[in-house]
């Protein structure tokens, strides 16, 4: 038995002081000691079947102790390892849980397998003091473009927890599919969850998969996902898109669309990629419909944050619609951007009145929503078109989640060259992700840095039709996101890459992640003949 070192932590801990002396021996004689306030963490730890604990028979050897410490902040932990015990103290139960993840990384990669014979493991003495840099450490998972079955989502949650990421933004609706059961409106999944074929590759590709594609989560499925996430101190933030990205909903209920402009009854769930021109109509009936939808969303998701999209809304149909123009005249709105802002404000206030905070993409800032009787103070902006929207929102007193597309859209290609499968957009390399800076200097100088809640990577799935493809796009770049989000920016990339290759990729191997090797894709990960759209 050899002691395991602490040099391979991902994300890197703030302070690690290694000690001298014999190792802590984790084996069948290790007792797990936890008070009632951290019993959930202990239950999760015992559920990792490959990790041995004393079963009540024989002599107790070492002890793993879990407890709260009021002197530590939210999410923070302190880990003390000696030959006799490993003590994890957290400022809250989440801090204890993140400390457990660090201790787990001090074990061999086999500790990340679901089953096996552990025997005994040694952990070198050390003291670790650690706390998260950002409160929001997230991943968006798009299950609308390509549906991911429930077990796949639960697996993603396991991977987030292993990286100390604590928000799963679940993109549940889009033009290509509606993925949440709504009891009041069953056609949203009877019709809206299914498309009759799918383009393969970028939207300029001539290739089609002629098989129907679809699926949805029942509300019980989603409650299970939410509960499973909560056990790992992860918040699930649902997204219901409006007023754009709504063709699947309009296909199910044609009266939601601009019926005085197009024959919405002839629409199906969109089979292509890009931005559909079909918007929700700005009528009282549509507002009530989506209020009813959101009532069921709030019943399933306890998250304080509810995302309503608000992005990529072409206004041509509103310009041509007498109904939309009459709404603009009645509300005194100067143009169609102001009409979208009116709709966004409606749901912002509706959610605020029920104790929730609206989140929207940075387009929700258009139409003067930051001026006068604009967004509620609790509204949050997801800044994806660079950092400018986030800066404007923060300076106006709103919280921000930074997810700039050039660094944190993980559907983008990882390097230049012909080997990347279905290469999209600009290159977002592992180094690019690691070296991103979530807080612009302007916010720091202006005293607004605290308005940046955190950082989020976005996994859009137009060109990732399977969990294997999602793995390839996510990893190892999501490990870089995790280090920026937990430890903070400014780390040494070469040091990170060395830790990744030496210690963390073997953990991903044990977890069964089909990641992209640092040297480039395996032959079976390439997709020759399927066109992407690389940008210079």
Secondary structure as GFF3:
##gff-version 3
##sequence-region A 1 536
A	DSSP	beta_strand	3	4	.	.	.	ID=ss1
A	DSSP	beta_strand	15	18	.	.	.	ID=ss2
A	DSSP	beta_strand	24	26	.	.	.	ID=ss3
A	DSSP	beta_strand	31	34	.	.	.	ID=ss4
A	DSSP	three_ten_helix	36	38	.	.	.	ID=ss5
A	DSSP	alpha_helix	39	47	.	.	.	ID=ss6
A	DSSP	beta_strand	63	68	.	.	.	ID=ss7
A	DSSP	beta_strand	77	81	.	.	.	ID=ss8
A	DSSP	beta_strand	85	90	.	.	.	ID=ss9
A	DSSP	alpha_helix	93	105	.	.	.	ID=ss10
A	DSSP	three_ten_helix	109	112	.	.	.	ID=ss11
A	DSSP	beta_strand	121	123	.	.	.	ID=ss12
A	DSSP	beta_strand	126	130	.	.	.	ID=ss13
A	DSSP	beta_strand	136	142	.	.	.	ID=ss14
A	DSSP	alpha_helix	150	162	.	.	.	ID=ss15
A	DSSP	beta_strand	167	171	.	.	.	ID=ss16
A	DSSP	beta_strand	173	174	.	.	.	ID=ss17
A	DSSP	beta_strand	177	178	.	.	.	ID=ss18
A	DSSP	alpha_helix	187	190	.	.	.	ID=ss19
A	DSSP	beta_strand	194	195	.	.	.	ID=ss20
A	DSSP	beta_strand	198	199	.	.	.	ID=ss21
A	DSSP	beta_strand	208	209	.	.	.	ID=ss22
A	DSSP	beta_strand	213	214	.	.	.	ID=ss23
A	DSSP	alpha_helix	219	231	.	.	.	ID=ss24
A	DSSP	beta_strand	235	242	.	.	.	ID=ss25
A	DSSP	alpha_helix	247	252	.	.	.	ID=ss26
A	DSSP	three_ten_helix	254	256	.	.	.	ID=ss27
A	DSSP	three_ten_helix	264	266	.	.	.	ID=ss28
A	DSSP	alpha_helix	284	300	.	.	.	ID=ss29
A	DSSP	beta_strand	305	309	.	.	.	ID=ss30
A	DSSP	alpha_helix	316	320	.	.	.	ID=ss31
A	DSSP	alpha_helix	322	331	.	.	.	ID=ss32
A	DSSP	alpha_helix	336	352	.	.	.	ID=ss33
A	DSSP	beta_strand	357	361	.	.	.	ID=ss34
A	DSSP	three_ten_helix	362	365	.	.	.	ID=ss35
A	DSSP	beta_strand	380	383	.	.	.	ID=ss36
A	DSSP	alpha_helix	388	395	.	.	.	ID=ss37
A	DSSP	beta_strand	399	402	.	.	.	ID=ss38
A	DSSP	alpha_helix	405	408	.	.	.	ID=ss39
A	DSSP	beta_strand	424	425	.	.	.	ID=ss40
A	DSSP	alpha_helix	430	434	.	.	.	ID=ss41
A	DSSP	alpha_helix	441	445	.	.	.	ID=ss42
A	DSSP	three_ten_helix	449	451	.	.	.	ID=ss43
A	DSSP	beta_strand	452	459	.	.	.	ID=ss44
A	DSSP	alpha_helix	467	474	.	.	.	ID=ss45
A	DSSP	alpha_helix	477	486	.	.	.	ID=ss46
A	DSSP	alpha_helix	493	499	.	.	.	ID=ss47
A	DSSP	pi_helix	500	504	.	.	.	ID=ss48
A	DSSP	alpha_helix	505	511	.	.	.	ID=ss49
A	DSSP	three_ten_helix	523	525	.	.	.	ID=ss50
A	DSSP	beta_strand	533	534	.	.	.	ID=ss51
###
